[in-house]
Amino acid sequence: MFQAASRWFPVLRRRPVPAGLVFGALLYAFMYRVVMPLSAIPFRPSFAPKALFTALAAHMFLIGLPIALCASRLGRSAEER
């Protein structure tokens, strides 16, 4: 999804760190507000400050940032061809 968006918005490839952090935060919000309530899993998300910060930071730094850095690198190699 991020790779496709970066084709339409090149700023996502030029600035991968802030774009990746924002993407991770948006992904966290989508997962916990849309996907989890619609799933069959009996899940009640904890919005205690410590749990919220840990889950949000994990999505931002461990999911969003690597995806953005990979997309940036793939975008640059595709432009060089």
KETIRO-337869 format. One record per atom (N, C-alpha, C, O): atom name; x, y, z; residue number from 1; residue in three letters. Coordinates in nm, 2 decimals. Example, Ala and Ser with C-alpha at 12.3 -4.5 7.8 and 13.67 -1.06 7.14 Angstrom:
REM KETIRO-337869
N  1.32  -0.57  0.78  1  Ala
CA  1.23  -0.45  0.78  1  Ala
C  1.32  -0.33  0.78  1  Ala
O  1.42  -0.33  0.85  1  Ala
N  1.28  -0.22  0.71  2  Ser
CA  1.37  -0.11  0.71  2  Ser
C  1.29  0.00  0.79  2  Ser
O  1.34  0.11  0.80  2  Ser
END
This chain:
REM KETIRO-337869
N  0.08  -0.12  0.00  1  Met
CA  0.00  0.00  0.00  1  Met
C  0.09  0.13  0.00  1  Met
O  0.06  0.22  -0.08  1  Met
N  0.19  0.13  0.09  2  Phe
CA  0.28  0.24  0.09  2  Phe
C  0.36  0.26  -0.04  2  Phe
O  0.37  0.37  -0.09  2  Phe
N  0.40  0.15  -0.10  3  Gln
CA  0.47  0.15  -0.22  3  Gln
C  0.39  0.22  -0.33  3  Gln
O  0.43  0.30  -0.41  3  Gln
N  0.26  0.18  -0.34  4  Ala
CA  0.17  0.23  -0.44  4  Ala
C  0.15  0.38  -0.42  4  Ala
O  0.14  0.46  -0.51  4  Ala
N  0.13  0.42  -0.29  5  Ala
CA  0.11  0.56  -0.26  5  Ala
C  0.23  0.64  -0.29  5  Ala
O  0.22  0.76  -0.33  5  Ala
N  0.35  0.58  -0.27  6  Ser
CA  0.47  0.66  -0.30  6  Ser
C  0.49  0.68  -0.45  6  Ser
O  0.57  0.77  -0.49  6  Ser
N  0.43  0.61  -0.53  7  Arg
CA  0.43  0.64  -0.68  7  Arg
C  0.35  0.76  -0.71  7  Arg
O  0.39  0.84  -0.80  7  Arg
N  0.24  0.78  -0.64  8  Trp
CA  0.16  0.90  -0.67  8  Trp
C  0.21  1.02  -0.59  8  Trp
O  0.19  1.13  -0.64  8  Trp
N  0.27  1.00  -0.48  9  Phe
CA  0.32  1.11  -0.40  9  Phe
C  0.47  1.09  -0.37  9  Phe
O  0.51  1.03  -0.28  9  Phe
N  0.56  1.14  -0.46  10  Pro
CA  0.70  1.12  -0.45  10  Pro
C  0.77  1.17  -0.32  10  Pro
O  0.87  1.13  -0.29  10  Pro
N  0.70  1.26  -0.25  11  Val
CA  0.75  1.31  -0.13  11  Val
C  0.77  1.20  -0.03  11  Val
O  0.85  1.21  0.06  11  Val
N  0.69  1.10  -0.04  12  Leu
CA  0.70  0.98  0.05  12  Leu
C  0.83  0.91  0.03  12  Leu
O  0.88  0.85  0.13  12  Leu
N  0.88  0.91  -0.09  13  Arg
CA  1.01  0.84  -0.11  13  Arg
C  1.13  0.94  -0.08  13  Arg
O  1.23  0.89  -0.03  13  Arg
N  1.11  1.07  -0.10  14  Arg
CA  1.21  1.16  -0.06  14  Arg
C  1.23  1.18  0.09  14  Arg
O  1.34  1.21  0.13  14  Arg
N  1.13  1.17  0.16  15  Arg
CA  1.13  1.19  0.31  15  Arg
C  1.08  1.06  0.38  15  Arg
O  0.97  1.06  0.44  15  Arg
N  1.15  0.95  0.37  16  Pro
CA  1.10  0.82  0.42  16  Pro
C  1.08  0.81  0.57  16  Pro
O  0.99  0.74  0.62  16  Pro
N  1.16  0.88  0.65  17  Val
CA  1.15  0.87  0.79  17  Val
C  1.02  0.93  0.85  17  Val
O  0.95  0.86  0.91  17  Val
N  0.99  1.06  0.82  18  Pro
CA  0.87  1.11  0.87  18  Pro
C  0.75  1.04  0.81  18  Pro
O  0.65  1.02  0.87  18  Pro
N  0.76  1.00  0.68  19  Ala
CA  0.64  0.94  0.61  19  Ala
C  0.62  0.80  0.67  19  Ala
O  0.51  0.76  0.69  19  Ala
N  0.73  0.73  0.71  20  Gly
CA  0.71  0.60  0.77  20  Gly
C  0.66  0.60  0.91  20  Gly
O  0.58  0.52  0.94  20  Gly
N  0.70  0.70  0.98  21  Leu
CA  0.64  0.72  1.12  21  Leu
C  0.49  0.75  1.11  21  Leu
O  0.41  0.70  1.19  21  Leu
N  0.45  0.84  1.02  22  Val
CA  0.31  0.87  1.01  22  Val
C  0.23  0.75  0.96  22  Val
O  0.12  0.72  1.00  22  Val
N  0.29  0.68  0.86  23  Phe
CA  0.23  0.56  0.81  23  Phe
C  0.21  0.45  0.92  23  Phe
O  0.10  0.39  0.93  23  Phe
N  0.30  0.43  1.01  24  Gly
CA  0.29  0.34  1.12  24  Gly
C  0.18  0.38  1.21  24  Gly
O  0.11  0.30  1.26  24  Gly
N  0.17  0.51  1.24  25  Ala
CA  0.07  0.56  1.33  25  Ala
C  -0.07  0.54  1.27  25  Ala
O  -0.16  0.50  1.34  25  Ala
N  -0.08  0.57  1.14  26  Leu
CA  -0.21  0.55  1.07  26  Leu
C  -0.25  0.40  1.07  26  Leu
O  -0.36  0.37  1.08  26  Leu
N  -0.15  0.32  1.05  27  Leu
CA  -0.17  0.17  1.04  27  Leu
C  -0.22  0.12  1.18  27  Leu
O  -0.31  0.04  1.19  27  Leu
N  -0.16  0.18  1.29  28  Tyr
CA  -0.20  0.14  1.42  28  Tyr
C  -0.35  0.18  1.44  28  Tyr
O  -0.43  0.10  1.49  28  Tyr
N  -0.39  0.30  1.40  29  Ala
CA  -0.52  0.35  1.42  29  Ala
C  -0.62  0.27  1.34  29  Ala
O  -0.73  0.23  1.39  29  Ala
N  -0.59  0.23  1.22  30  Phe
CA  -0.67  0.15  1.14  30  Phe
C  -0.69  0.01  1.19  30  Phe
O  -0.80  -0.04  1.20  30  Phe
N  -0.58  -0.05  1.24  31  Met
CA  -0.59  -0.18  1.29  31  Met
C  -0.68  -0.19  1.42  31  Met
O  -0.76  -0.28  1.44  31  Met
N  -0.66  -0.09  1.51  32  Tyr
CA  -0.73  -0.10  1.64  32  Tyr
C  -0.87  -0.04  1.64  32  Tyr
O  -0.95  -0.07  1.72  32  Tyr
N  -0.90  0.04  1.54  33  Arg
CA  -1.03  0.10  1.53  33  Arg
C  -1.12  0.04  1.43  33  Arg
O  -1.24  0.05  1.44  33  Arg
N  -1.06  -0.03  1.33  34  Val
CA  -1.15  -0.09  1.22  34  Val
C  -1.13  -0.24  1.22  34  Val
O  -1.23  -0.31  1.23  34  Val
N  -1.01  -0.29  1.20  35  Val
CA  -0.99  -0.43  1.18  35  Val
C  -1.02  -0.52  1.30  35  Val
O  -1.10  -0.61  1.29  35  Val
N  -0.97  -0.48  1.42  36  Met
CA  -0.99  -0.56  1.54  36  Met
C  -1.14  -0.57  1.58  36  Met
O  -1.19  -0.68  1.61  36  Met
N  -1.21  -0.46  1.58  37  Pro
CA  -1.36  -0.47  1.61  37  Pro
C  -1.44  -0.55  1.51  37  Pro
O  -1.54  -0.61  1.55  37  Pro
N  -1.40  -0.56  1.39  38  Leu
CA  -1.47  -0.63  1.29  38  Leu
C  -1.43  -0.78  1.29  38  Leu
O  -1.50  -0.86  1.23  38  Leu
N  -1.32  -0.82  1.35  39  Ser
CA  -1.28  -0.95  1.35  39  Ser
C  -1.36  -1.03  1.45  39  Ser
O  -1.43  -0.98  1.53  39  Ser
N  -1.35  -1.17  1.45  40  Ala
CA  -1.42  -1.25  1.54  40  Ala
C  -1.34  -1.27  1.67  40  Ala
O  -1.39  -1.34  1.76  40  Ala
N  -1.23  -1.21  1.68  41  Ile
CA  -1.15  -1.23  1.80  41  Ile
C  -1.21  -1.15  1.92  41  Ile
O  -1.24  -1.03  1.90  41  Ile
N  -1.24  -1.21  2.03  42  Pro
CA  -1.29  -1.13  2.14  42  Pro
C  -1.18  -1.04  2.20  42  Pro
O  -1.11  -1.09  2.29  42  Pro
N  -1.17  -0.92  2.15  43  Phe
CA  -1.05  -0.84  2.19  43  Phe
C  -1.10  -0.70  2.23  43  Phe
O  -1.19  -0.64  2.17  43  Phe
N  -1.05  -0.66  2.35  44  Arg
CA  -1.08  -0.53  2.40  44  Arg
C  -0.95  -0.46  2.41  44  Arg
O  -0.87  -0.48  2.50  44  Arg
N  -0.92  -0.36  2.32  45  Pro
CA  -0.79  -0.29  2.32  45  Pro
C  -0.78  -0.21  2.45  45  Pro
O  -0.87  -0.15  2.50  45  Pro
N  -0.66  -0.21  2.50  46  Ser
CA  -0.62  -0.14  2.62  46  Ser
C  -0.57  0.00  2.58  46  Ser
O  -0.48  0.01  2.50  46  Ser
N  -0.64  0.10  2.63  47  Phe
CA  -0.59  0.24  2.59  47  Phe
C  -0.53  0.31  2.71  47  Phe
O  -0.53  0.43  2.73  47  Phe
N  -0.47  0.22  2.80  48  Ala
CA  -0.39  0.28  2.91  48  Ala
C  -0.27  0.34  2.85  48  Ala
O  -0.22  0.30  2.75  48  Ala
N  -0.22  0.45  2.91  49  Pro
CA  -0.11  0.53  2.84  49  Pro
C  0.01  0.44  2.81  49  Pro
O  0.07  0.46  2.70  49  Pro
N  0.05  0.35  2.90  50  Lys
CA  0.17  0.27  2.88  50  Lys
C  0.15  0.18  2.76  50  Lys
O  0.23  0.16  2.67  50  Lys
N  0.03  0.11  2.76  51  Ala
CA  0.00  0.01  2.65  51  Ala
C  -0.02  0.09  2.52  51  Ala
O  0.03  0.04  2.41  51  Ala
N  -0.08  0.20  2.52  52  Leu
CA  -0.10  0.28  2.40  52  Leu
C  0.03  0.32  2.34  52  Leu
O  0.06  0.31  2.22  52  Leu
N  0.12  0.38  2.43  53  Phe
CA  0.25  0.42  2.38  53  Phe
C  0.33  0.31  2.32  53  Phe
O  0.40  0.33  2.22  53  Phe
N  0.33  0.20  2.39  54  Thr
CA  0.41  0.08  2.35  54  Thr
C  0.36  0.03  2.21  54  Thr
O  0.44  0.01  2.12  54  Thr
N  0.23  0.01  2.19  55  Ala
CA  0.18  -0.04  2.07  55  Ala
C  0.20  0.06  1.96  55  Ala
O  0.23  0.03  1.84  55  Ala
N  0.18  0.19  1.98  56  Leu
CA  0.20  0.29  1.88  56  Leu
C  0.34  0.30  1.84  56  Leu
O  0.37  0.31  1.72  56  Leu
N  0.43  0.30  1.94  57  Ala
CA  0.58  0.31  1.90  57  Ala
C  0.62  0.19  1.82  57  Ala
O  0.70  0.20  1.73  57  Ala
N  0.57  0.07  1.86  58  Ala
CA  0.60  -0.05  1.78  58  Ala
C  0.56  -0.04  1.64  58  Ala
O  0.63  -0.07  1.55  58  Ala
N  0.44  0.01  1.62  59  His
CA  0.39  0.02  1.48  59  His
C  0.47  0.13  1.40  59  His
O  0.49  0.11  1.28  59  His
N  0.50  0.23  1.47  60  Met
CA  0.57  0.34  1.40  60  Met
C  0.72  0.30  1.36  60  Met
O  0.76  0.32  1.25  60  Met
N  0.79  0.24  1.46  61  Phe
CA  0.93  0.22  1.44  61  Phe
C  0.96  0.08  1.38  61  Phe
O  1.06  0.06  1.32  61  Phe
N  0.88  -0.02  1.41  62  Leu
CA  0.90  -0.16  1.37  62  Leu
C  0.83  -0.20  1.24  62  Leu
O  0.86  -0.30  1.18  62  Leu
N  0.72  -0.12  1.21  63  Ile
CA  0.64  -0.16  1.09  63  Ile
C  0.65  -0.04  0.98  63  Ile
O  0.69  -0.06  0.87  63  Ile
N  0.61  0.08  1.02  64  Gly
CA  0.60  0.19  0.93  64  Gly
C  0.73  0.23  0.88  64  Gly
O  0.75  0.25  0.75  64  Gly
N  0.83  0.25  0.96  65  Leu
CA  0.96  0.30  0.92  65  Leu
C  1.03  0.20  0.83  65  Leu
O  1.08  0.25  0.72  65  Leu
N  1.04  0.07  0.86  66  Pro
CA  1.11  -0.02  0.76  66  Pro
C  1.04  -0.03  0.63  66  Pro
O  1.10  -0.03  0.52  66  Pro
N  0.91  -0.02  0.63  67  Ile
CA  0.83  -0.02  0.50  67  Ile
C  0.87  0.10  0.42  67  Ile
O  0.89  0.09  0.30  67  Ile
N  0.87  0.22  0.48  68  Ala
CA  0.90  0.34  0.41  68  Ala
C  1.05  0.34  0.36  68  Ala
O  1.07  0.39  0.25  68  Ala
N  1.14  0.29  0.44  69  Leu
CA  1.28  0.29  0.39  69  Leu
C  1.30  0.19  0.28  69  Leu
O  1.37  0.22  0.18  69  Leu
N  1.23  0.08  0.28  70  Cys
CA  1.24  -0.02  0.17  70  Cys
C  1.17  0.04  0.04  70  Cys
O  1.23  0.03  -0.07  70  Cys
N  1.06  0.11  0.06  71  Ala
CA  0.99  0.17  -0.06  71  Ala
C  1.08  0.28  -0.12  71  Ala
O  1.08  0.30  -0.24  71  Ala
N  1.14  0.35  -0.03  72  Ser
CA  1.23  0.46  -0.08  72  Ser
C  1.35  0.40  -0.16  72  Ser
O  1.38  0.46  -0.27  72  Ser
N  1.41  0.30  -0.11  73  Arg
CA  1.52  0.24  -0.18  73  Arg
C  1.47  0.17  -0.31  73  Arg
O  1.54  0.18  -0.41  73  Arg
N  1.36  0.10  -0.31  74  Leu
CA  1.31  0.04  -0.43  74  Leu
C  1.27  0.15  -0.53  74  Leu
O  1.29  0.13  -0.65  74  Leu
N  1.21  0.26  -0.49  75  Gly
CA  1.18  0.37  -0.58  75  Gly
C  1.30  0.43  -0.64  75  Gly
O  1.30  0.47  -0.76  75  Gly
N  1.41  0.45  -0.57  76  Arg
CA  1.53  0.50  -0.62  76  Arg
C  1.59  0.41  -0.73  76  Arg
O  1.64  0.45  -0.83  76  Arg
N  1.59  0.28  -0.70  77  Ser
CA  1.65  0.18  -0.79  77  Ser
C  1.57  0.17  -0.92  77  Ser
O  1.62  0.15  -1.03  77  Ser
N  1.43  0.19  -0.91  78  Ala
CA  1.35  0.19  -1.03  78  Ala
C  1.37  0.31  -1.11  78  Ala
O  1.36  0.30  -1.24  78  Ala
N  1.40  0.43  -1.05  79  Glu
CA  1.42  0.55  -1.12  79  Glu
C  1.56  0.55  -1.20  79  Glu
O  1.57  0.61  -1.30  79  Glu
N  1.65  0.47  -1.14  80  Glu
CA  1.79  0.46  -1.20  80  Glu
C  1.79  0.37  -1.33  80  Glu
O  1.88  0.39  -1.41  80  Glu
N  1.69  0.29  -1.35  81  Arg
CA  1.68  0.20  -1.46  81  Arg
C  1.65  0.27  -1.59  81  Arg
O  1.64  0.21  -1.69  81  Arg
END
